Amino acid sequence: MKATIVTIGDEILIGQIIDTNSSYIAKALDKIGIATYEMLSVSDEKEHILETLEKLQNKVELVIITGGLGPTKDDITKKTFCDYFEDKLIEDQEVLKHVKYLIEGFYKRPISQINKEQALVPSKATVLFNKMGTAPGMWMQKENTVFISLPGVPYEMKYLIDEVIVPKLINEFNRSSIVHKTVMTYGRGESLIAEQIEDWENNLPNYIKLAYLPSPGKVRLRLTARGNNEEGLKNEIENRIKELYKIIGEIIVGTEDDQPIENVIAELITSKKKTLSIAESCTGGKIAQSLTAISGASSYFKGSIISYATETKINILGVPRELIETYSVVSKQVVESMALQSQKIFASDYAIATTGNAGPNKGDSEAEIGTVFIALATPEGVYSEEFNFGQPREKVIGRAVNKAFELLYKEILKK
């Protein structure tokens, strides 16, 4: 079963807002075995919407549309649906009752005519009751395609997808199974990994597809299997991943189905009753941000100093001025001092430090742009590594963050 997701709104086409609805809907459909065939964004123009509906009819079994259901004149989805399905708008009493409750009972103001018009729906539509807002969803079918229209407000859309639409789709359609498993690797590039696992990849059965998902410092390998036996698909993927561990196991840190590397680190360091602190320069707090986004980080994470400027490294972190003057702010000696000072200030077992030239200018150092030093202070001592992560700036910072996690993960595993 295939689906197309359509977002309606000029605000998306001009980049005023980011479309997060489509990715949420696609994930929800994927979990119940419905493959998203394409995602489209169209303008708030009646003819454009009608052309899109006509093009998609019988091309896919399911079309989910978000946006254009508000009370203002630029929200034209309901009227356009009526034109496409040769229908008319009628007042739905249950929806009207709910709208009156929200406006008069919750917002404490008189209901207006424009509010009442939210209860107008196509007479042929199955109304999808939206208890989170005033705009109901609509379910309509033409020949072999079901068209579903949802409000564009994300929390309203999510409620309808999770509580109304997914259960209805499960009940009304026979679907095949789609199984995903993503292997997380750190510290090796996409092309090198592809060379190492070429034979393994070539021997995958035709119902299992491999996708490479590279980002700075890490590569995700996603296996996708489609078929009618979900349990059999899961077992086959697990067996293929076991084979993969034998080839590149040294760079695999787990599967995304489990958790990303920062979650793995959090569990490891907590289980060993150890603590961590950070001194960041070129990464600007992104390492600390990733760790503190995880619930329970306070049990092991002692704190961080973003010593971005040279004077901050000296006056706040306590790096000796003469060390910087002798070796430069981007150096092995300085980054190791940063890690040791962080470890001392926060009384932590481990400490990570970063310093480098992310670009586009060299700043306080003559080191080449892209150069990054990462240090790790441990209960036994301190060590550092030098890297050149190239350009642009965003890539340098992203790779530095991921490399820092990789070094810490491997260090904790030794104990």
Buried (B, 14 or more C-beta within 10 A) or exposed (E): BEBBBBBBBBBBBEEEEEBEBBEBBBEBBBEBBBBBBEBBBBBBEBEEBBEBBEEBBEBBBBBBBBBBBBBEEEBBBBBBBBBBBEBEBEEBEEBBEBBBBBBEEEEEEEBEEEBBBBBBBBEBBBBBBBEBBBBBBBBBBBEEBBBBBBBBBEEBBBBBBEBBBBEBBEEEBEBBBBBBBBBBBBBBEBEEBBEBBEEBBEEBEEEBEBEBEBEBBBBBBBBBBBBEEBEEBBEBBEEBBEEBEEBBEEBBBBBBEEBBBBBBBBBBBBEEEBBBBBBBBBBBBBBBEBBBEBEEBEEBBBBBBBBBBBEBBBEBBBBBEEBBEEBBBBBBBBBBBBBBBBBBBBEBBBBBBBBBBBBEEEBBBEBEBBBBBBBBBBEEEBBBBBBBBEEEBEBBBBBBBBBBBBBBBBBBEEE
